[in-house]
Amino acid sequence: MKFPFLRNVALKGLILFFILALLIGLIPADLLGKVTLYNHLVPGRPRLPFGETPQRSYNLSLYNLEAMFATHEISARSGEGDDFRVVVLGDSSIWGTLLHPEETLTGQLNAAALRFCGKPARFYNLGYPTISLVKDTLILQRALQDSPDLIIWVTTLEAFPVEKQFASPLAENNRSLLKHILGGDDPTHALASGLWDKTIFGRRRELADWARLQLYGIPWATSGIDQDYPARYPAADIDLEPDDTFHDLKPGDDLQVHLAWDVLEKGMAMIKEAGLPALLVNEPILISNGENSQIRYNFYYPRWAYDAYRSELQKRADDAGWNYLDAWDLVSMDQFTNSAIHLTPVGEQQLAERLVLTLAEQVCR
């Protein structure tokens, strides 16, 4: 009698366990992401979560966009206050690699205590450390839900190649949210998942990342550290290879057909449809004067490709009537850190000061 009883108890317990695991796994990702300690028990972060050394940075990378926004200070309020809310999009140069939050572009713009349209301006850093227009548009789509008053989109040529658009893991893992860019279902990517993938076991990485992000909120709040700050880092390349290719393209090739202009146009159209002003910025790049600098501006860009991109971007901005700032040569070579797009605090200050002048002319006209 004892063995059948124990067997039945074990069987029922196993069934209940699997039912519970399935029910937990069925919690939608966006609903799970909204459950957070941030902006409640701990302050919201000044930049989106990203990190590869969580033990030192108290930060980590994940793909749940709703969870990422829930940690950010932009989610601390509904947008019904008196601030003029400015969202700043971009890559790692905007996020602030090697910079403390107050040294970033948005940190310095907030320190300027600007006012737009009679309201105090509040700048939100929604940069993210991968370079892709699709990734920027994904973040833009979500940011529009937080009642911004102005969008500043900072970009560079490296974000434009068609083959790079889903190189960002954040974009790759959120294709289902990008149908407005893909023009419908993406036939190259399977969105459907099996029953196992919907259980707590199939979603264990997602759930673990969400839980770790909440736990890292406590040491982050007490230390203010949200990235690893190495004592030394390799400086950006000044002496360059005698290579005139850009993503396997050579002078004489049609660069423009290999760039995702349609993604930029769709992103700008999204902003316009939301009834918001926008400023598109071509971000500063390192202009080398070292070896082979007559061939390349820097590690990323041969001169012929970058010049053609700048010319086309200016033409499209003029034709579309976009507010546009070409800041490509604003910052001197010595104000870059470990790459041709990462600025020092002084370089960020120079860009912030130029943006202030541009915004004063274009906002609330």
SEDRENVO-199406 format. One line per field, with one value per residue: residue number from 1; chain; x, y, z of N, C-alpha, C, CB in turn. Coordinates in steps of 0.1 Angstrom, whole numbers. Glycine has a CB too. Example, Ala and Ser with C-alpha at 12.3 -4.5 7.8 and 13.67 -1.06 7.14 Angstrom:
SEDRENVO-199406
num (1,2);
cadena (A,A);
nX (132,128);
nY (-57,-22);
nZ (78,71);
caX (123,137);
caY (-45,-11);
caZ (78,71);
cX (132,129);
cY (-33,0);
cZ (78,79);
cbX (113,141);
cbY (-45,-6);
cbZ (90,57);
This chain:
SEDRENVO-199406
num (1,2,3,4,5,6,7,8,9,10,11,12,13,14,15,16,17,18,19,20,21,22,23,24,25,26,27,28,29,30,31,32,33,34,35,36,37,38,39,40,41,42,43,44,45,46,47,48,49,50,51,52,53,54,55,56,57,58,59,60,61,62,63,64,65,66,67,68,69,70,71,72,73,74,75,76,77,78,79,80,81,82,83,84,85,86,87,88,89,90,91,92,93,94,95,96,97,98,99,100,101,102,103,104,105,106,107,108,109,110,111,112,113,114,115,116,117,118,119,120,121,122,123,124,125,126,127,128,129,130,131,132,133,134,135,136,137,138,139,140,141,142,143,144,145,146,147,148,149,150,151,152,153,154,155,156,157,158,159,160,161,162,163,164,165,166,167,168,169,170,171,172,173,174,175,176,177,178,179,180,181,182,183,184,185,186,187,188,189,190,191,192,193,194,195,196,197,198,199,200,201,202,203,204,205,206,207,208,209,210,211,212,213,214,215,216,217,218,219,220,221,222,223,224,225,226,227,228,229,230,231,232,233,234,235,236,237,238,239,240,241,242,243,244,245,246,247,248,249,250,251,252,253,254,255,256,257,258,259,260,261,262,263,264,265,266,267,268,269,270,271,272,273,274,275,276,277,278,279,280,281,282,283,284,285,286,287,288,289,290,291,292,293,294,295,296,297,298,299,300,301,302,303,304,305,306,307,308,309,310,311,312,313,314,315,316,317,318,319,320,321,322,323,324,325,326,327,328,329,330,331,332,333,334,335,336,337,338,339,340,341,342,343,344,345,346,347,348,349,350,351,352,353,354,355,356,357,358,359,360,361,362,363,364,365);
cadena (A,A,A,A,A,A,A,A,A,A,A,A,A,A,A,A,A,A,A,A,A,A,A,A,A,A,A,A,A,A,A,A,A,A,A,A,A,A,A,A,A,A,A,A,A,A,A,A,A,A,A,A,A,A,A,A,A,A,A,A,A,A,A,A,A,A,A,A,A,A,A,A,A,A,A,A,A,A,A,A,A,A,A,A,A,A,A,A,A,A,A,A,A,A,A,A,A,A,A,A,A,A,A,A,A,A,A,A,A,A,A,A,A,A,A,A,A,A,A,A,A,A,A,A,A,A,A,A,A,A,A,A,A,A,A,A,A,A,A,A,A,A,A,A,A,A,A,A,A,A,A,A,A,A,A,A,A,A,A,A,A,A,A,A,A,A,A,A,A,A,A,A,A,A,A,A,A,A,A,A,A,A,A,A,A,A,A,A,A,A,A,A,A,A,A,A,A,A,A,A,A,A,A,A,A,A,A,A,A,A,A,A,A,A,A,A,A,A,A,A,A,A,A,A,A,A,A,A,A,A,A,A,A,A,A,A,A,A,A,A,A,A,A,A,A,A,A,A,A,A,A,A,A,A,A,A,A,A,A,A,A,A,A,A,A,A,A,A,A,A,A,A,A,A,A,A,A,A,A,A,A,A,A,A,A,A,A,A,A,A,A,A,A,A,A,A,A,A,A,A,A,A,A,A,A,A,A,A,A,A,A,A,A,A,A,A,A,A,A,A,A,A,A,A,A,A,A,A,A,A,A,A,A,A,A,A,A,A,A,A,A,A,A,A,A,A,A,A,A,A,A,A,A,A,A,A,A,A,A,A,A,A,A,A,A);
nX (8,20,39,24,10,31,41,19,17,42,40,18,29,50,35,22,44,54,32,32,57,52,32,45,64,47,43,41,69,71,54,67,90,82,80,99,126,137,135,118,125,152,171,163,184,208,215,208,208,238,265,294,309,296,302,320,309,283,262,246,240,210,180,154,134,115,121,146,140,125,144,155,159,141,116,107,86,55,55,38,46,63,86,106,110,138,149,178,193,215,248,275,290,272,260,282,309,336,331,318,284,278,296,289,273,246,246,262,246,224,235,238,215,192,165,135,109,98,101,120,146,151,173,175,195,195,212,229,253,259,262,239,212,187,187,187,162,145,148,139,112,101,108,90,68,71,64,81,94,111,133,167,187,216,241,262,282,289,267,250,254,237,241,247,225,211,232,234,228,206,187,185,173,148,132,105,93,98,84,75,97,108,88,67,63,94,110,134,138,128,101,83,80,85,66,83,101,85,83,94,119,128,130,149,173,165,148,167,185,168,163,189,195,178,189,215,209,211,239,247,233,244,271,273,285,284,297,327,356,386,420,439,437,437,447,428,433,458,478,473,461,470,445,417,391,356,337,341,336,348,365,345,326,290,281,258,236,242,236,214,193,165,157,166,149,124,125,127,103,85,89,80,53,45,42,64,93,126,161,187,219,251,276,307,338,371,397,424,459,479,499,491,468,459,444,426,402,401,401,376,367,374,384,370,345,334,331,313,291,285,278,255,238,235,221,197,187,182,163,142,136,146,157,191,224,257,283,308,336,340,355,387,416,429,410,397,391,393,385,375,352,345,344,364,357,360,357,331,319,324,308,283,281,279,255,237,237,226,201,189,184,166,146,113,107);
nY (-12,12,18,23,46,65,66,77,102,113,114,131,154,158,164,187,204,206,219,243,252,256,275,297,301,310,337,368,383,411,418,406,421,446,443,454,465,489,525,524,508,512,537,548,538,558,551,527,492,474,452,433,422,415,412,432,455,457,453,442,426,422,410,417,442,457,452,464,491,495,496,521,556,571,559,566,584,595,614,635,658,689,691,694,668,652,628,609,592,566,551,534,556,575,562,560,548,542,565,583,586,614,625,620,628,634,637,660,678,679,691,716,729,737,754,748,760,773,754,735,716,681,656,624,595,572,558,529,503,491,492,502,510,498,488,512,522,504,509,536,532,521,541,562,557,569,595,616,649,657,643,634,621,605,595,574,565,538,526,521,501,475,448,449,454,437,428,436,421,428,438,415,397,408,408,404,427,444,447,468,478,456,452,434,398,383,363,350,344,325,330,316,295,264,243,237,259,278,273,275,263,265,292,299,314,340,346,343,364,386,384,387,413,428,423,433,460,469,469,487,510,518,522,536,526,515,504,487,502,503,506,511,514,504,529,548,539,556,555,539,512,507,506,508,499,495,477,456,470,490,520,535,515,513,528,536,519,499,507,513,532,533,524,545,565,555,555,583,590,578,594,618,611,608,634,649,670,666,661,652,639,638,621,631,621,605,621,612,620,605,577,567,583,598,580,569,581,571,541,529,542,546,574,580,566,577,604,602,592,613,634,623,620,646,656,640,649,676,674,661,678,676,685,689,682,683,671,660,667,681,676,674,652,643,640,616,583,551,543,553,567,571,595,617,632,660,661,653,675,695,687,688,716,725,713,726,752,746,735,757,772,757,744,748,768);
nZ (0,7,-13,-38,-29,-24,-50,-64,-51,-58,-86,-89,-78,-96,-119,-111,-108,-135,-146,-132,-141,-168,-167,-155,-175,-195,-190,-205,-222,-222,-201,-179,-180,-170,-144,-118,-97,-100,-101,-80,-55,-59,-76,-110,-138,-155,-181,-206,-198,-202,-205,-201,-181,-155,-127,-122,-133,-124,-141,-171,-203,-220,-237,-234,-241,-228,-201,-201,-205,-182,-162,-166,-161,-175,-173,-149,-146,-159,-180,-178,-165,-160,-175,-205,-225,-238,-259,-266,-291,-302,-307,-290,-285,-277,-255,-239,-236,-215,-201,-173,-162,-159,-176,-201,-233,-229,-201,-199,-213,-197,-175,-184,-179,-196,-212,-231,-251,-229,-209,-185,-198,-201,-207,-220,-220,-244,-259,-272,-271,-298,-334,-355,-377,-375,-349,-335,-344,-333,-305,-306,-313,-290,-272,-279,-265,-241,-240,-252,-260,-280,-303,-306,-329,-332,-354,-376,-405,-402,-392,-412,-433,-451,-445,-418,-403,-386,-370,-345,-314,-299,-317,-334,-317,-313,-335,-340,-331,-351,-374,-389,-401,-414,-432,-429,-420,-414,-436,-432,-406,-379,-361,-346,-318,-300,-276,-255,-255,-244,-218,-183,-184,-211,-212,-194,-196,-202,-180,-159,-166,-163,-135,-124,-133,-117,-92,-94,-92,-67,-57,-78,-72,-48,-55,-79,-101,-134,-156,-167,-158,-172,-161,-180,-216,-250,-273,-298,-333,-351,-370,-401,-421,-456,-471,-491,-489,-480,-461,-480,-503,-530,-543,-568,-568,-563,-536,-523,-527,-510,-486,-458,-463,-464,-438,-421,-432,-425,-398,-393,-403,-385,-363,-372,-377,-351,-344,-335,-331,-345,-344,-365,-363,-376,-363,-346,-359,-356,-372,-388,-388,-394,-406,-438,-438,-459,-473,-457,-433,-407,-387,-393,-418,-452,-471,-495,-493,-470,-476,-497,-484,-466,-484,-496,-474,-465,-488,-488,-463,-468,-489,-476,-457,-431,-398,-394,-384,-392,-377,-381,-382,-359,-335,-323,-331,-308,-289,-287,-275,-272,-297,-330,-327,-301,-276,-255,-222,-227,-255,-256,-244,-262,-283,-270,-266,-292,-300,-283,-294,-319,-313,-300,-322,-337,-322,-311,-329);
caX (0,28,45,14,7,42,42,9,21,53,34,10,38,57,26,20,56,54,21,37,68,46,25,56,70,38,42,47,82,69,48,78,100,77,82,112,130,142,125,110,134,165,168,165,197,209,216,203,217,247,277,300,316,286,307,327,301,270,254,246,233,198,173,140,134,107,129,157,134,120,155,160,152,130,104,103,75,46,56,28,51,66,98,107,118,145,155,190,195,228,256,283,295,262,259,293,320,347,327,309,272,278,306,284,267,233,250,266,235,215,243,237,202,186,150,129,95,94,101,133,149,156,178,176,205,190,222,232,266,261,260,229,200,176,187,182,148,138,147,130,98,98,109,79,57,74,60,92,90,121,142,180,193,231,245,274,282,290,254,242,255,226,244,250,214,208,244,232,220,193,178,183,164,136,127,91,89,104,77,73,110,109,77,59,71,108,110,147,139,117,96,75,87,78,61,95,106,76,83,105,132,132,132,157,183,157,144,179,190,159,165,202,195,172,198,226,204,215,253,248,227,253,284,272,293,275,305,340,365,399,430,445,430,444,442,423,444,461,485,463,465,468,433,407,378,346,328,344,334,360,362,339,314,278,280,245,227,245,233,200,186,151,155,167,137,112,126,124,88,79,90,70,39,42,41,76,105,138,174,195,232,262,285,321,347,385,403,438,469,490,503,480,456,454,435,415,401,403,400,364,363,382,379,360,332,328,327,301,280,282,272,242,230,231,211,185,182,177,151,131,133,150,167,203,237,269,293,318,349,339,363,401,420,434,399,390,396,397,380,373,339,344,350,367,347,362,351,316,315,324,296,272,280,274,241,230,235,217,188,184,179,157,135,103,107);
caY (0,24,22,30,59,73,68,87,115,118,116,143,165,161,170,201,211,209,228,256,257,260,288,308,303,317,351,375,390,425,419,403,432,457,440,459,472,502,536,521,506,518,547,544,540,569,546,513,481,468,449,419,418,419,413,445,467,457,456,431,428,413,413,421,456,463,452,474,505,496,500,534,568,576,552,570,592,593,624,645,669,702,690,692,656,650,614,609,579,565,539,534,569,582,555,566,539,547,577,582,592,629,629,616,639,637,642,674,686,681,700,730,735,744,755,748,763,777,743,729,704,669,647,609,587,559,552,515,500,484,502,497,518,490,488,526,524,495,517,547,527,519,554,570,554,576,609,626,662,659,632,636,608,606,583,575,556,524,521,521,489,466,435,451,459,428,424,439,411,434,438,402,390,414,409,404,440,453,444,480,479,444,451,421,388,381,349,344,342,318,336,307,286,252,244,237,273,287,269,281,257,271,307,301,325,353,348,346,377,396,384,393,427,434,421,443,473,473,475,498,522,522,526,544,520,507,497,484,513,498,516,514,509,508,542,546,538,568,549,531,503,512,498,518,492,497,465,449,479,497,532,531,508,521,527,540,507,490,514,511,545,531,523,559,572,550,560,597,591,574,606,628,606,611,649,654,675,657,666,642,644,629,623,634,610,608,624,609,627,595,569,564,591,603,570,566,590,563,526,526,548,552,588,580,561,586,616,599,591,627,641,617,623,660,657,635,657,688,670,657,689,672,693,681,688,675,674,650,672,690,672,671,638,640,639,603,574,538,541,565,574,573,608,620,642,673,660,653,689,703,683,693,730,727,709,737,763,741,733,770,778,749,739,758,780);
caZ (0,8,-26,-47,-24,-27,-64,-68,-46,-66,-99,-88,-76,-109,-128,-107,-111,-149,-149,-127,-149,-180,-164,-154,-188,-204,-187,-216,-219,-219,-188,-170,-180,-163,-129,-115,-85,-104,-100,-68,-44,-63,-86,-124,-143,-165,-194,-208,-193,-211,-199,-204,-169,-145,-114,-120,-138,-119,-153,-180,-216,-221,-249,-231,-243,-217,-189,-202,-202,-168,-153,-170,-154,-183,-169,-135,-146,-171,-190,-176,-157,-167,-182,-219,-225,-250,-261,-275,-296,-309,-304,-278,-282,-269,-243,-231,-233,-207,-195,-162,-167,-160,-186,-214,-240,-222,-188,-200,-217,-185,-166,-189,-174,-207,-213,-244,-251,-216,-199,-183,-207,-195,-217,-216,-228,-249,-267,-269,-277,-311,-344,-365,-377,-371,-335,-331,-346,-323,-293,-309,-313,-276,-265,-282,-255,-229,-241,-254,-267,-290,-306,-312,-334,-335,-361,-384,-416,-398,-388,-425,-442,-450,-439,-404,-396,-375,-363,-330,-308,-294,-329,-338,-307,-312,-349,-340,-329,-361,-387,-396,-408,-423,-442,-427,-414,-419,-439,-429,-392,-374,-349,-338,-309,-295,-263,-246,-255,-237,-204,-175,-188,-223,-210,-182,-197,-201,-166,-151,-169,-156,-120,-121,-135,-105,-80,-96,-89,-53,-57,-87,-66,-38,-60,-91,-112,-144,-166,-162,-162,-171,-158,-193,-227,-263,-280,-312,-343,-359,-382,-407,-432,-469,-475,-494,-490,-469,-462,-493,-514,-535,-551,-581,-565,-559,-521,-518,-528,-499,-473,-454,-463,-461,-424,-416,-436,-418,-384,-393,-405,-372,-354,-378,-374,-337,-342,-327,-338,-345,-349,-370,-361,-381,-351,-348,-361,-356,-385,-385,-397,-393,-418,-448,-436,-472,-479,-447,-422,-395,-388,-400,-430,-463,-474,-506,-488,-460,-483,-505,-474,-461,-494,-498,-462,-466,-499,-483,-452,-475,-497,-467,-447,-418,-391,-396,-380,-396,-367,-384,-380,-348,-324,-328,-330,-295,-280,-289,-265,-277,-310,-339,-325,-287,-272,-241,-217,-234,-268,-254,-240,-274,-291,-263,-268,-306,-300,-277,-304,-330,-307,-298,-335,-344,-314,-307,-339);
cX (9,34,36,11,18,44,32,12,32,48,26,19,46,48,23,32,57,43,26,48,62,39,34,62,60,36,48,60,80,63,59,87,95,78,96,114,133,131,115,119,148,162,169,179,197,212,211,213,225,260,281,308,307,292,315,319,287,259,255,238,221,190,158,139,126,114,140,151,129,131,159,152,141,116,100,91,67,48,46,33,54,79,96,116,124,152,166,193,209,235,264,289,285,260,270,303,331,343,317,296,272,287,300,277,254,236,254,255,226,222,241,224,195,171,146,114,90,95,116,135,155,160,180,185,199,199,224,244,266,257,251,217,188,175,182,167,139,137,138,115,93,98,97,67,59,72,72,86,100,130,155,185,207,235,258,273,282,277,245,243,244,229,246,237,209,220,243,223,206,183,175,173,151,130,112,85,92,97,76,86,111,98,68,68,84,109,123,148,127,113,88,84,79,73,72,100,97,75,94,119,137,135,141,167,176,154,156,185,181,162,179,202,188,182,210,222,209,229,255,244,237,267,284,279,283,283,319,349,380,409,437,437,438,438,437,435,445,469,476,468,462,457,422,393,369,336,329,341,346,356,356,327,302,276,266,235,230,242,218,193,171,148,156,154,125,113,123,109,80,78,80,56,35,40,52,86,117,150,183,210,242,273,299,329,362,390,418,447,482,493,490,467,451,445,423,414,405,401,387,363,374,376,368,346,326,323,314,289,276,274,257,233,226,220,197,178,175,164,139,128,137,159,180,216,248,281,306,332,350,350,377,405,424,422,390,398,401,392,378,360,337,351,354,357,348,355,336,311,315,312,284,270,275,260,233,227,225,203,181,178,167,145,126,103,93);
cY (13,28,28,44,69,76,78,101,121,122,129,155,169,168,185,209,215,219,242,261,262,274,299,311,311,332,359,382,404,427,416,415,444,456,444,465,487,513,534,520,511,528,541,546,551,564,532,503,475,465,435,414,422,421,426,457,468,459,444,434,418,418,417,436,463,463,462,488,506,500,515,545,574,571,556,578,591,603,635,657,681,702,689,680,653,636,615,595,578,552,541,548,578,575,559,556,546,560,574,590,607,634,627,629,643,643,657,683,689,691,715,737,743,744,756,751,766,766,740,717,693,659,633,602,574,554,537,510,489,494,497,506,511,490,502,527,515,503,529,543,526,533,563,568,562,591,619,639,664,647,637,623,610,593,585,564,541,518,518,508,479,454,436,453,450,422,427,428,416,434,424,394,397,417,410,418,450,451,456,483,468,444,439,411,386,367,342,341,336,324,327,298,275,254,244,252,282,283,276,275,264,286,309,312,338,356,350,360,388,396,390,408,434,434,431,457,478,478,486,511,527,527,535,538,512,502,495,495,508,509,520,508,512,520,539,547,552,564,538,522,510,505,508,511,496,486,458,458,487,510,528,523,517,519,527,528,497,496,514,525,544,530,537,566,568,554,575,599,587,586,616,624,608,626,655,660,666,665,654,647,633,631,625,621,614,610,623,617,618,588,565,571,598,593,568,578,584,549,522,530,552,565,588,576,571,599,614,598,605,635,636,620,637,662,652,643,670,685,667,668,686,683,684,689,678,679,665,654,681,688,668,657,634,638,627,593,561,534,554,572,577,586,608,630,656,672,660,667,697,699,688,708,733,723,720,748,758,740,747,776,770,744,751,771,784);
cZ (0,-5,-36,-42,-27,-42,-69,-63,-55,-80,-99,-86,-89,-119,-124,-110,-125,-152,-144,-136,-162,-178,-162,-167,-198,-200,-198,-212,-215,-205,-177,-168,-172,-148,-126,-102,-88,-104,-89,-56,-46,-74,-100,-129,-154,-179,-195,-203,-204,-204,-201,-192,-157,-131,-111,-124,-131,-130,-162,-193,-215,-233,-247,-230,-232,-204,-189,-199,-188,-158,-155,-163,-162,-179,-155,-134,-159,-182,-189,-168,-166,-175,-197,-221,-238,-250,-270,-278,-302,-304,-291,-275,-274,-256,-233,-227,-227,-200,-183,-167,-168,-171,-200,-221,-232,-208,-189,-205,-205,-175,-171,-185,-185,-205,-227,-242,-237,-205,-197,-191,-199,-206,-212,-226,-231,-260,-263,-277,-288,-321,-355,-365,-373,-356,-329,-333,-337,-310,-294,-308,-298,-269,-268,-272,-243,-230,-243,-261,-279,-291,-312,-316,-339,-342,-369,-395,-412,-394,-401,-433,-440,-443,-423,-396,-384,-368,-348,-324,-303,-306,-333,-330,-306,-326,-349,-338,-340,-375,-395,-405,-419,-434,-441,-420,-421,-423,-436,-414,-386,-361,-340,-329,-304,-281,-252,-244,-247,-222,-196,-179,-201,-222,-198,-183,-196,-187,-157,-153,-162,-141,-116,-123,-123,-93,-82,-94,-76,-53,-67,-79,-55,-43,-72,-103,-121,-156,-160,-167,-161,-168,-171,-204,-240,-269,-294,-322,-350,-371,-388,-418,-445,-476,-478,-495,-478,-471,-475,-505,-517,-542,-564,-579,-561,-544,-517,-518,-517,-486,-470,-452,-459,-446,-417,-419,-428,-403,-383,-395,-393,-363,-359,-375,-360,-334,-334,-336,-336,-350,-353,-369,-367,-371,-355,-350,-359,-370,-383,-394,-397,-407,-425,-445,-448,-478,-470,-437,-409,-398,-396,-414,-440,-467,-485,-502,-479,-467,-491,-496,-469,-472,-496,-486,-462,-477,-494,-472,-458,-482,-488,-457,-433,-411,-390,-391,-384,-388,-369,-380,-368,-338,-329,-324,-316,-285,-282,-280,-272,-291,-318,-337,-310,-282,-258,-235,-223,-248,-267,-251,-253,-283,-284,-266,-283,-307,-294,-286,-315,-325,-304,-310,-340,-335,-310,-317,-341);
cbX (-9,40,51,2,4,55,39,-5,26,64,26,0,48,62,12,17,68,53,8,42,77,36,16,67,73,24,49,37,91,60,36,85,102,63,79,116,141,149,118,101,135,175,179,154,202,219,231,198,209,250,276,309,330,275,317,340,300,268,259,242,242,190,173,136,129,93,136,163,122,114,167,159,163,132,106,115,79,32,55,16,64,66,107,112,108,156,144,202,185,237,266,294,299,249,259,287,324,359,320,314,261,282,319,273,263,224,262,278,227,213,257,238,205,189,145,132,87,81,93,136,158,146,192,161,218,176,235,219,275,252,274,224,198,177,201,189,144,146,161,133,96,107,122,74,57,88,52,103,91,130,136,189,183,239,233,287,294,300,246,245,268,221,256,259,202,199,256,225,227,195,184,196,171,137,132,85,96,119,64,71,122,109,82,53,63,119,108,158,141,120,87,67,92,87,53,106,108,62,85,102,131,121,119,164,190,145,136,189,190,144,165,213,187,159,204,231,189,213,263,240,214,255,291,277,304,264,306,345,363,403,440,460,416,444,453,413,441,470,499,451,457,481,429,410,380,340,313,337,322,369,374,348,316,266,288,238,228,260,239,199,188,146,166,179,135,112,141,132,84,86,104,73,38,53,28,82,109,135,181,191,236,266,284,327,345,393,399,441,473,488,511,477,459,466,443,417,387,393,400,352,355,383,390,364,334,338,339,303,284,294,279,242,238,243,215,187,193,187,154,135,119,157,162,204,237,272,288,318,355,326,357,411,432,443,390,391,386,393,367,375,327,349,340,381,350,377,355,312,325,337,295,273,294,283,239,237,248,222,188,195,190,163,141,105,114);
cbY (0,22,9,22,58,67,54,82,114,107,105,142,161,148,163,201,203,197,224,254,245,250,286,303,290,310,354,385,388,432,409,390,437,460,425,469,465,502,538,508,491,507,559,551,527,579,547,511,471,476,452,419,425,410,401,445,466,467,469,418,426,412,401,414,460,455,438,474,507,483,491,536,578,574,537,577,607,593,618,639,664,713,678,705,644,661,604,616,575,576,537,524,576,582,539,572,531,549,586,589,588,635,622,605,635,625,634,675,679,668,697,729,744,737,768,735,751,782,731,727,708,662,653,603,586,561,560,506,496,471,507,482,523,476,485,537,520,482,521,553,514,509,561,567,539,573,613,620,674,672,621,644,602,609,579,572,559,522,531,532,482,463,429,462,460,417,430,453,404,448,446,394,388,428,398,394,445,451,437,492,479,432,452,416,375,386,347,353,356,303,348,297,295,240,231,228,278,286,254,278,242,269,314,288,324,352,336,335,380,392,369,387,431,426,407,441,473,462,463,496,519,511,513,558,511,516,506,470,525,491,510,508,514,496,552,557,527,577,544,540,489,512,488,524,477,511,469,436,488,489,541,525,497,517,538,551,500,486,528,503,553,519,514,566,571,534,558,604,581,563,612,629,592,605,651,643,690,644,675,636,646,633,610,642,603,597,638,594,640,585,557,549,601,606,557,553,596,568,520,532,560,543,597,571,547,589,620,586,582,634,639,602,619,669,650,620,661,693,658,644,693,659,697,676,690,677,672,646,678,689,661,681,636,650,652,599,571,527,533,562,566,561,619,627,643,676,647,644,695,700,668,691,737,718,696,742,766,728,725,779,777,737,733,763,776);
cbZ (12,18,-33,-49,-8,-21,-71,-62,-31,-67,-104,-77,-65,-115,-128,-92,-107,-157,-142,-113,-152,-185,-151,-144,-195,-202,-173,-222,-231,-229,-186,-174,-194,-167,-126,-126,-77,-118,-113,-70,-41,-67,-86,-133,-150,-161,-199,-222,-185,-224,-184,-216,-168,-144,-111,-128,-153,-107,-160,-174,-228,-208,-258,-217,-256,-216,-187,-216,-212,-164,-156,-185,-151,-198,-169,-129,-144,-166,-203,-169,-150,-157,-177,-227,-222,-252,-265,-267,-307,-305,-316,-279,-295,-277,-245,-219,-246,-216,-205,-149,-158,-146,-185,-213,-254,-220,-182,-210,-228,-177,-165,-204,-162,-221,-205,-251,-256,-216,-204,-168,-218,-185,-222,-216,-220,-255,-267,-272,-266,-312,-350,-362,-392,-377,-330,-339,-361,-321,-289,-323,-320,-269,-270,-296,-252,-224,-229,-262,-258,-287,-315,-302,-345,-323,-371,-375,-425,-387,-380,-433,-441,-464,-445,-402,-405,-380,-369,-329,-296,-289,-341,-338,-294,-305,-357,-330,-316,-363,-384,-387,-399,-415,-456,-440,-413,-410,-454,-433,-385,-371,-352,-348,-297,-297,-260,-251,-269,-243,-203,-160,-190,-233,-208,-179,-211,-210,-161,-154,-184,-159,-115,-131,-147,-101,-79,-110,-90,-43,-61,-100,-59,-28,-65,-88,-107,-148,-179,-167,-153,-184,-148,-193,-228,-273,-280,-315,-353,-350,-379,-412,-431,-478,-465,-507,-490,-470,-459,-493,-511,-544,-552,-590,-554,-567,-514,-526,-541,-500,-473,-441,-476,-468,-418,-422,-451,-418,-379,-403,-417,-365,-354,-393,-378,-328,-335,-319,-333,-352,-339,-384,-346,-395,-342,-337,-375,-348,-391,-387,-391,-383,-414,-447,-425,-481,-480,-440,-421,-384,-375,-392,-427,-475,-479,-518,-481,-449,-492,-513,-462,-457,-508,-500,-449,-470,-511,-478,-443,-485,-506,-460,-448,-418,-376,-410,-365,-412,-353,-398,-392,-342,-316,-321,-339,-290,-280,-304,-254,-267,-310,-353,-330,-279,-275,-241,-202,-235,-274,-243,-230,-283,-292,-248,-266,-316,-293,-264,-311,-335,-294,-292,-345,-349,-301,-293,-352);
